[in-house]
């Protein structure tokens, strides 16, 4: 895997991932009362954190996008 995420993209994904993981548990929003929205939010948050940590996004590779400088 070659790096295809730049620093700003990685920071955005990390912050968004943490928010998506925390919101179902701390927001008290009615949409998260059921289990499906909570599971989806946490799963997407984990994927965001993982891609940020690995500095690689499989979708970016498929579409030929690169936000990092070589």
Residue frames relative to the residue before (quaternion, step in Angstrom):
aa qw qx qy qz dx dy dz
X 1.0000 0.0000 0.0000 0.0000 0.00 0.00 0.00
X 0.2004 -0.7640 0.6028 0.1135 3.50 -0.88 0.96
X 0.5694 -0.6114 0.4323 0.3392 3.54 -1.08 0.72
X 0.0430 0.8085 -0.5865 0.0199 3.56 -0.90 0.89
X 0.6180 0.5063 -0.3559 0.4849 3.60 1.24 0.37
X 0.3331 -0.7392 0.5560 0.1832 3.55 -0.88 0.98
X 0.7220 -0.4677 0.3010 0.4116 3.55 -1.32 0.24
X 0.6627 0.4905 -0.3193 0.4671 3.62 0.92 -0.80
X 0.6378 0.5211 -0.3130 0.4730 3.57 0.99 -0.83
X 0.6605 0.5056 -0.3022 0.4657 3.59 0.96 -0.85
X 0.6555 0.5034 -0.3132 0.4677 3.58 0.94 -0.85
X 0.6438 0.5213 -0.3189 0.4605 3.58 0.95 -0.87
X 0.6713 0.4958 -0.2940 0.4660 3.59 0.92 -0.90
X 0.6496 0.5158 -0.3245 0.4546 3.60 0.96 -0.80
X 0.6702 0.4824 -0.3009 0.4770 3.59 0.89 -0.89
X 0.6620 0.5017 -0.3056 0.4655 3.58 0.90 -0.91
X 0.6388 0.5334 -0.3209 0.4522 3.58 1.00 -0.81
X 0.6648 0.4913 -0.3031 0.4741 3.58 0.93 -0.87
X 0.6403 0.5168 -0.3229 0.4676 3.58 1.00 -0.79
X 0.6799 0.4977 -0.2972 0.4490 3.59 0.87 -0.92
X 0.6498 0.4942 -0.3186 0.4816 3.58 1.10 -0.59
X 0.7221 0.4659 -0.2504 0.4458 3.60 0.94 -0.84
X 0.5992 0.6293 -0.3635 0.3360 3.60 0.96 -0.85
X 0.6808 0.4903 -0.3411 0.4240 3.67 0.71 -0.80
X 0.7272 0.4550 -0.2423 0.4532 3.58 1.05 -0.68
X 0.7939 0.3227 -0.1519 0.4925 3.59 1.10 -0.62
X 0.6037 0.6115 -0.3636 0.3599 3.63 1.14 -0.34
X 0.2794 -0.7720 0.5234 0.2279 3.59 0.94 -0.77
X 0.3784 0.7338 -0.4814 0.2941 3.59 1.25 0.27
X 0.5642 -0.6401 0.4150 0.3157 3.55 -1.03 0.84
X 0.5931 0.5972 -0.3702 0.3930 3.59 1.07 -0.63
X 0.7084 0.4516 -0.2583 0.4769 3.59 1.14 -0.57
X 0.4121 0.7098 -0.4766 0.3150 3.62 1.23 0.21
X 0.6709 0.4312 -0.2848 0.5318 3.57 1.12 -0.65
X 0.6011 -0.6151 0.3836 0.3364 3.56 -1.19 0.38
X 0.6119 0.6089 -0.3588 0.3551 3.59 1.03 -0.74
X 0.6815 0.4869 -0.3000 0.4566 3.60 0.83 -0.92
X 0.6334 0.5260 -0.3270 0.4640 3.56 1.03 -0.74
X 0.6656 0.5017 -0.3027 0.4623 3.59 0.89 -0.93
X 0.6624 0.4979 -0.3101 0.4660 3.60 0.89 -0.88
X 0.6617 0.5142 -0.3098 0.4492 3.59 0.88 -0.92
X 0.6829 0.4706 -0.2876 0.4790 3.59 0.88 -0.90
X 0.6460 0.5214 -0.3284 0.4506 3.62 0.95 -0.80
X 0.6658 0.4777 -0.3046 0.4856 3.59 0.91 -0.86
X 0.6279 0.5374 -0.3313 0.4552 3.60 1.02 -0.73
X 0.6546 0.5020 -0.3092 0.4731 3.57 0.99 -0.82
X 0.6358 0.5149 -0.3272 0.4729 3.59 1.00 -0.80
X 0.6442 0.5174 -0.3239 0.4609 3.60 0.95 -0.82
X 0.6699 0.4855 -0.3015 0.4740 3.58 0.91 -0.86
X 0.6553 0.5199 -0.3159 0.4476 3.59 0.97 -0.82
X 0.6751 0.4738 -0.3087 0.4738 3.60 0.88 -0.86
X 0.6212 0.5315 -0.3416 0.4636 3.57 1.08 -0.65
X 0.6832 0.4891 -0.2867 0.4603 3.58 0.91 -0.89
X 0.7194 0.4371 -0.2492 0.4789 3.60 1.00 -0.80
X 0.3091 -0.7711 0.4882 0.2674 3.59 1.28 -0.35
X 0.6547 0.4616 -0.3037 0.5157 3.56 1.16 0.63
X 0.0728 -0.7752 0.6270 0.0259 3.56 -0.97 0.94
X 0.4179 -0.7339 0.4748 0.2475 3.60 -0.57 1.10
X 0.6408 0.5211 -0.3352 0.4534 3.62 1.01 -0.70
X 0.6092 0.5343 -0.3539 0.4671 3.59 1.06 -0.69
X 0.6521 0.5153 -0.3232 0.4526 3.58 0.97 -0.78
X 0.6365 0.5325 -0.3284 0.4511 3.60 0.97 -0.84
X 0.7686 0.3604 -0.1861 0.4947 3.57 0.92 -0.95
X 0.4930 -0.6954 0.4090 0.3257 3.60 1.27 0.08
X 0.4247 0.6952 -0.4719 0.3372 3.59 1.11 0.57
X 0.0236 0.7760 -0.6295 0.0320 3.55 -1.06 0.77
X 0.1382 -0.8157 0.5588 0.0563 3.57 -0.67 1.09
X 0.6161 0.5220 -0.3615 0.4661 3.59 1.24 0.09
X 0.4338 -0.6669 0.5395 0.2756 3.50 -1.27 0.47
X 0.2987 -0.7586 0.5504 0.1798 3.55 -0.97 0.77
